[in-house]
Amino acid sequence: MNLNFLNKSDLTRSLSKKNNKNEKVFRSDFLVRYLRKYKKDLIWLFLISAVANILMLSPMIFMLQIFDRVFISKSMITLVTITGIIIYFYVVTAVSEWLRSKIVIALGLKIEKELAPKIFKESFKKQLTDPDKDPGIFLNDLTQIRQWLTGAGFFAIFDAPWVPFYVGVMFLLHPVLGYLSIVFILLIILIAIFSTKATADLTQICNDEERNLNTFMFSKLRNTEIINVYGMANNFRKIWNQGRLKTMKLLAFSNYKGEAIQQFQRQFRYLTSSLALGMAALLCMYGELTMGAMIAAAMLMQRTTAPVDNLTSSWNLWHLASDSIKRIENLISTEEIEKIENNESCTELKLENISINSDLKSTPVLNDISIKFVPGEIVAVTGPSGSGKSMLLKTILGINSNFEGNIFFNQYNASDLSDTFFSNQVGYLAQEVTMFNGTIAENISRMSTPDSNEVFTVARLVGIHYFILKLPGSYDTLIEAGTESLSGGERQRIGIARALYKKPSVILLDEPNSSLDNKGELALAHAMRHMKKLNCIIIVVTHRLSLIPACDRVITLNNGNLISDLDIDMWKQNLKNNMAKKNKI
C-alpha cells in the first residue's frame, strides 16, 4: 500500500510538481448519465428556478415604486397595494426555494438508492483483491456526491443562466451599470480561478495523504491481537502520528491560504454592491438615474453576482465530488454481464487446467489442475502448507478470479453463473470462521430470515443443538462480531452448520476440524456422511489424518501441482507402503 505520508521529500516533490492535477479531466459524464434518468425532476427544477429568479427582481421593483411613485404621490393606497404585492411575491419565492430544495433532496436520494446497492456489491468484490483498503470509502464518496447535489453549488448551476438576464436589467437601468456588472462578474471569476490554482493541489495532496493514513490504520486494526501481543501499538502509533502531523501542517497551510483568498473574495462581493450604489449615485447626481433606480441598482448588483459567487465558491466542493465520482465510476464502470439464473443442484463439478501465478512465489500457486467431482462423494484435499489447497477452494468459489482455465458446475461455466446459484447451491467454511453481528440463528442462516426447521436440523447434525439451548437466549443469543464470547471450536461448528444450511449441493470445507476436539470431529464426520447420502459433492481441505477415513477419495497437492488423486483404499495402501519403507530405513 501507498505510505507516501512517511516520506517528507515525497510530499515536497508532490507540491513542487503540483501532483499533476492540472492534467486531470473531471469525469462528470458518469453523473450526467444518471441525472438524465431523472429528466422530469430536472425540468421541474429548472422551471421552479426560473420562477424564483424572476421573483428576485421584486425587491428592486418595490424600491423603484417606493422612491419614484409613493414618495411623489404620497398615496397610502399605492403603498398598501405594492406592500401587499411584495409580501405575496416573497411568499411565492419562499415556496419556490422550498420546492427546489425538496426536489434536489429527493434527487440525491434517488441517485443514492440506485447507486448504493451497486457500490455495496462492488466494494465487497474490491475487498477480495485489496483487503487492506477500507470499503467504506466508496459509500463515503456517494455521500459526498449527494451532499454536493443538495448544496449551494448545484443550485448555482440553475441560477447561473439567469445572470445574463440580470445583467440585461442592469443595462435597462443604465448602460454604465450594465458594463460595471460584467466587469465585477469577470473579476469574481478571476479571483476564483486564482484561489483554485493556489489551494486545489495542496488540498488534494492533503486529502490523498489522509486517505492513505486511514487505509494504513484500517489494515492494522484488523490485526489488533497480534499488535497487542508483540507490543507493536506504540510503533504504529508513532508512524501514524508522524504522517498525521505532516498532513495537518500541510492542511493548515492550505486553509490559511484558502481562508485569506476566500475572505478577500467575500469582501469584494460586498464591495460590488457599494461600488454599484456609488456609481448609481453619481448617475443620479447628473440626472441620468432616479433615486429609486439608484437603490435598486445596488440591490440588483448583489443579486447579479450571487450565482457567480456561489458557483465559484463551490469549485473546491466540486473538485472533491468529482474525485468521488471518478472513484465510484472506476469501481462500477465494468459492464455488468448478464449472469445465468440457474438453481439446479450441481451433478458435476469439473476443473479444467486451472493455473494461478503469484508475484510472491517463483512457482505457480496452482499448476494446470484438472479434477472432476461427482455427487455422493467426500473428497479430501491434502498436502503441505502453501501447496495451494485453500486457493483451490477459493478459485472454485470465485473468490479468486485471477486464474487460467475453466470451472464448470454441470454444463455451466462458473463465471457465467449468478450469485444466486452460489448462495443456494454452495456451502463454504473458511479457515477463519467469521461471526457477524446478529443472533446464533441468523449466523447459521447466513444472515437471512432463519428457517427454524433448517436451523435446528443442521445444528443437530453438527452436534451443537444442546449447546445452543444452554445459552442465555438459546438460538436468539446475540453475537457481536470480533468478540471472544465463543471458543474457536464453537465458532467452527457454527460455521460448519452455516455451510450445511439448506442442503447445498456443493460443500467446501477448509480445515473444518482445526479447532475441534474428538467429539467435534466425530460430529463433523457424521455430518459429512449424512450430506453424502443426500448426494452432495463434499470437498474437505485437511492436514489432520483423523478426518480422512470418512472420505471416499484423497487428492494430494504439493507446490501447486496435483501429485495424486486416489480412492480411499488405494490411498490407505500407499500410506501403508510408505510407512513400511520408512520403517525399513
N, C-alpha and C positions, 0 to 999 in steps of 0.2 A: 504494500500500500504506500501511498504517497505521504512522506513525512517532511515536506519542504519546510514546515514551520520550525524544524530543528536547526536549520542552517541559515544563519543570518545573511551570508553572502548571496544565497539563493533569493532571499527577499529583496535585497538591494538590486540584484540583476533584474528581477521581475519588475521593480519600479522603473529602472532605467530604460527598459525596452517597452514599458507600458503594457506588459503582459499580452502584447499582440491583439488587444481588444479592438483596435481600430479596424482590423480585418474582418471582424465578425459581422454577419448579416442577421438581423433579427428575423427569426422564422415565424412570423405572425400568421403565415398561411395555414398552419396547423389549427390555430384558434379560430381563424376566419372560417375554416371548413366546418367547424362545429357551430359557429354563430349562424351560418347560413341555414342550418336546420331550423332555426328559430326566427325566420324572416318576419313572420307575423308580429312577434314581440318587438323586433327592431323597428318595424314600420310604425307601430303604435308609439314606441319610444321617440321616434323622430317627430311624429305629429304632435305629441304632447310637449316635446321640447320646443317645437315651433310656437305653440300657444304660450308657453312660459316665457320665451324670449321676446315675443311681440309685446306681451303684457309688461315686460320690464321697462317699456317706454312710458308706462302710465305715470310713474312719479315725475318724470320730466315734463309730460304734458300737463300734469297737475300744477307744477311750478309755473309753467307758462301762463296757465289760466289765472292763477292767483295774482301774479305780478302784472300781467298785461290786460286782465279783464276785471277781476274783482276789485283790485286797488283803485282802478279808474272809475268803475261804475258804482262801487260801494254797495253792491246789491247782495243782500243777505240770502235771497232765493238762489242766486247763482252760486254763492259759496256753499250753501247746504247741498245743492244739487251735485256739484262736482265733488264735494266731500263724500257723498253717498256713492257716487260712481267709483271713486278711487278705492273706497272700502271694499266694494264688490270686486273690483279688479284684483285687489290684494288677496281676497279670499280665493278667487279663481286661481291665482298664481300659486298660493299655498297648496291648493288641491292638486294642481298640475305637478308641483315638485314632489308631493307625496306619492302621486301615481307613478312618477318617474322612478322614485326610489323603490316602490313596490315591484315594478317591472324588472329592474336590474337585479334586485334581490332574488326574485323568482327565477330570472335567467341564470344567475350564478348557481342556484340550487339545482336547476335542470341540467346544466353542464356537469356539475359535480356528481349528480345522480347517474349520468351516463358514463362519465369517465372513471369514477371511483371503483366500480367493480373490475374494470379492465386493469387499472393501476394496481389494485389489490392482488389480482391474479398474476400479473406480470412481475410484481415485486417478489412474490414467492419464487417464481422461476429464476429471477435475478439472484436471489439468495442462494440458490443451488450452485451457481457459478462464482459468486462473490460473497461468501458467507460473512466476511468481516465488515461489509457495508450495511449501514442501518437502513432497512427497507422503508422505515417511516419517513425518510427524506422525500420520497415521491408523493406521499399523501400531504406532507407539508407544502410541497410545490403546488399541489392542487388548491390548497387553502390560500396560498399566495396569489394564485390566479383569480380565485373567487373574490378575494379582498380588493384586488385591483379593479375587477369588474364592477364592484359596488362602491368604489371610491370616486373622488372628485375628478381624477384623470379620465375615467371612462365617460362621465357626464360632459367633460370638456370637449370630447370628440363631437358630441351632438350640439354643443354650444358654439364651437369654432366656426361652422358655416355661416353663422349669423353675424360674425364680426364685420364682413363687408357691408351688411345691412346697416349696422350701427354707424360705420364709417360714412355710409351714404347719408344717413340722417345728420351727421356732423357737417357734411358738405352742404346740406339744406340750410342748416343754421348759418354757416358761413364757410366759404372755401378755405380760409386760413385755418379754421378749426379742423376741417377735414384732413388737410395736409399734416397738421400737427399730430392728429391721432395716428396717421400712418407712420410718422417718424417715431412716435412713442412705441408703437407695436414692434417696429423693426429693432429698436433699442432693447426692448424686453427680450426678444428672441436672441439677439446677440449676447446679452448678459447670460441667458440660459445656456447657450452653446459654450460660452467660456466656463461657466460653472460646471457643466458636464465634463468638459475636457480636463478641468483642474482636479476633479474629485472622482470621476467614474472608475478610472483604472485602479486607483488606490483602494476605493471601496470594494471593487470586485476582488482584488487580491485578499483583502481582509475577510470577505465572505468565504472565499475558497479555502483560506487557511483555517478559518473557524470550522468549516465543514470537515476539513482533514482532522482537526483536533477532536471533533465529536465522533468521527468514524474511528479514530485511534482509541478513544475511551470505550466506545461501544464494543470493539473487538476484544478489549482487555477485560471488560466487565463480564464477559461470557466465561471467563476462567478465574472467577474470584477465589475459588477454593485453593487452586494451585498458587495463586498470587499471595494469599494469606499464609499458607503453609511455609513458603520459602521466603516470606518477608519481603516480597518484591513491590509491595504497595508504595513504599516511600520512593523507590526508584522511578516507578511510573508517574507518581505524583510530581516528582522533580521535572521529568520530561514534559509532562502536560503543562505544568506551571510555567516552565521556560517558554514553551510555544505560546501559551496564553498571554504572557506578559508582552512578548514581541508583537503579537496580534493586536492587543489592546493599545499599545503605543501607536501603532500604525493607524488604528481606528480612531484614536483620539486626535491624531494629526489630521486625518481626513475630516473628522467632524469639525475641528477648528476652522479649517479652510472652507468647508461647506457652509457652516453657520455664518461665517463672515460674508460670504457671497450672497447667501440667502437673505440676510438682513439688508444688505445693500439693494438686492432685487425688490424686497418688500417695501423698503422706504422709497425706492424710485417709483414704484407704482402709486404710492400715496402722493408722491410729488407730482405725478402726471395730472391728478385732479386739481391740485393747487395751481400748476402752470396753466392748465386749461382755463381755470377761473380767472387767472391774471390776464391771459390773452383775451378772454371774453370781456373782461372789464375794460381793457384798452380799446377794444372794438366798440364797446358801449359808450365810452367817453367820446369817441369820434362819431357817434350816432349811427354806427353800422349794425348795431345789435340792441335789442331791447333788454330791460332789466331781467325779465323772465327768462329770456334766451340765455343770458349770462349765467344764471343759476343752473338752468337746465344743461348747459354745456359742461359744467363741472361734474354734474351727476352722470351725464351720458358718457363722458370720458372714462369714468370709473367702470361703467358697465362695458364699454368697448374693449378695454384692456383686460378685464377679468377672465374671459375664456382663454386668452392667450397666456395669461399668467398661470392659470390653473393647469393648462396643458404643459407648459414648460416646467412648472414646479413638480409635476408628477413624472418627469422623464426618468428620474432615478428609480422610482417605483416601477415604471415600465421596463427599465433595464432588468430589475430583479424578476419581474413577471415573465419577461422574455427568456431569461435563463431557465426559469421554471418550466416554461412552455417547451423549450428545447430538450430539457431532461426528460420530460414526460413523452415528448414526441419520439425521442430515441428509445424510450422504454417500450412503447406500444406501437411503434411505426411499422413493425413487421406485419405484413398482411396475414390476417388470420385465415389459415387454410381450413376449409370445411372438413370436419372430422366425421368418421363413421360412427353413428349412434347404434352400437351393437351391444346387446345384453345377453347374448348366448353364452352358456357355460363353455369354458375352454376344454376342448377334447384333444388338443395337441399344442404343445409349446416347443417351438423349434428355433435354435440359434444357428445362424449360418455365417461362418468366417468372421466372427467378432474379434476385432483388434482395437486396442486402445494404447496410445503412446502418451508418455508424460515427460515434461521438461526436467523433472526432478530425478528421473531414472534413465539409465543408459539402455535398459532392456524394456520391452513393452510391458504394460500393466496386464494386458491380455493379448495373446498372440494367436490369431487365427483359430478361435474356439468354435467348434461346431458340435452341438449336442441336441438331442431330441428327448423331450419329456412327455410321458403319457399319463392319463388318469389312473387312479388306483395304485399309485407307486410313490414310495417315500425314497427320495434321493438325498444322500449325504454328500456334501462337498467338503473335502478335507485338504490339508496342505499346510506348510509352514506359514508364519506371519509374513505378510507382504506378497503372497503368491497370487492375489487377485480374487479371492473368494468373495469378499464383501462387494467389490467392484462389479463382479458378475451379477449379483442380485440387483444392485443399483442400476445397472445397464438394462436389465430385464424390465425394471420398473419405469425406466425413462428418467430417473433422477440424474443420471449421467447421459447426456445426449450426444457427447462428442466421441463418437465411435464409428468405426468402419464395419460394414456387414449388415445383416438383416436379422430381425427378430419377428417371428410370426406367432400370433395367437390364432389357432385354427388356420384359415387361409388369409387372415388379415395381417398386414404389416403393423407392428406396434405403433409406428409413427403416425399411422392413419386413424387410429382408434381414439375416441373421445375420452375425456377424463371420467365420464360416467361409467365406461366399461371398467376402468381400473378401480374405481371406488366400489363397484358392485361385485366384480369378479376376482379381485386380487386382494389378499390379506398379507400384511408385511409387519415383521418385527425387526426393528433396527437394533444395532449393538447397544446404542444409548437409548434407553427407553424414556420417552418424554411423557410427563403428565401435564395436562392442561388445566387451567382454572375451570372448575366445574365439579359435578358430583362423580362418584365412582361409576354410576350407571352411564353418565354422559361420556366418560372417558372410555368405557368399554364400547359404547355405541358410536364411537368416532365423532363425538360432539353433535350428533343428530338427536332428534327426539327418541329417547330409548324405547325399544320394543321389549317390554318386560319379559316375555317368554324367551326371546332370543338371548337377552342378557343373562337370565337365570341359567339357561341351558349351557352357554359357554363358560359361565362361572363354575358350574358344577363339573363341567368337562375338564377344566384345568385345576380343579380342587381348591378353589378359593371361595366357594359359596358360603361355607360356615364361618370362615374368617371374616368375610364382609358383614355377615349378620351380627357379628360381635362388635362391630364398630359402632360408635355413638349414634350415627344416623343411618346405619345399615347401607343400602345402596345409594342413599341420598347424602351420604357423608361428603362434605365439600373438601376438595383438594386444591391447594394453591400451588401453581407451577413454581418449581425451583425450591420448594420446601423439602425437608427431610422427614416428613411425617410418616412415610412408608419406607420400609427397608428395601434394599436392592432387589432381593428375591420377590418381595410382594409386588414391587413395581413391574418386575419382569413378567410375573404371572398375569397381572392385569393387562400388560402389553400383549401377551400371548392370546388372552381372551379377546382382546380387540382385533387381533389378526384373524381369529376364527369366527368373529361376529357375522351372522347371517350367511354362514357356509359359503365362502368364496370358492371358486373352482380352482384357483391357483393360490397356494400359500407359500410364502417365502419367509424363512426364519433365520435370522443372523445371530449366531451364538445364543440360542434360546435358553441354554442351560448354564450359562456362565455364572449366574448368581443363585442357582437353585441348589438346594440340599437334595439328599437322596429321595425324600418323599416328593419333592417338587419334580425331580427327574422322572420318577415313576408316573406321576400325573401327566407330565408332558408326553411321555411315550404312549400312554393310554389315549391321550387326546389325538396324537398323530395317527394312531391305528384307527381310531373312530372316524377321522376325516378321510382316511384311506378307503374305508368301507363306503363312504359317500361319493367315491370316485373322484376325489380331488387330486390335483398334482401338488405334491409337497416337496419342497427343496429346503434342506437344512444345512446351513454352514456350521461346522462344529470342529473344535480342537479336541474335545474330550471323547474318548472311545466308548464311554458308557452309553451313549445315545445310539451308536451305530447298529447294535443288534436289532433295534426297532426298524431299521431301514431295509429296503429291498435292493438298493444299488448304491455304490460308492464311487464318486468321481474325485480324483486327486489332481490338484493343480500345484505347479511349482514354477516360480519366476514367470508367471503369466501363461505358462504352457500346460496343455492338457496331457498329464502323464499317464493316467489310466481311467477307464470307465468300465467298472466290473460289477457283476451282480454280487449280492452279499456273500454267497457261498464261495465264489471264486476269490473275492477279497479276503475272506477268512483264511482260505487255503494259502494265498500269497503271504498273508501276515504270519501264518504258521511256519511257512518255509523260510521267511526272512528271520524269524526268531530262532529257528533251528540253525541257520547259518551263523548268526551272532553267537549262539552258544558254542558252536564248534570252534569259532575264533577265540 
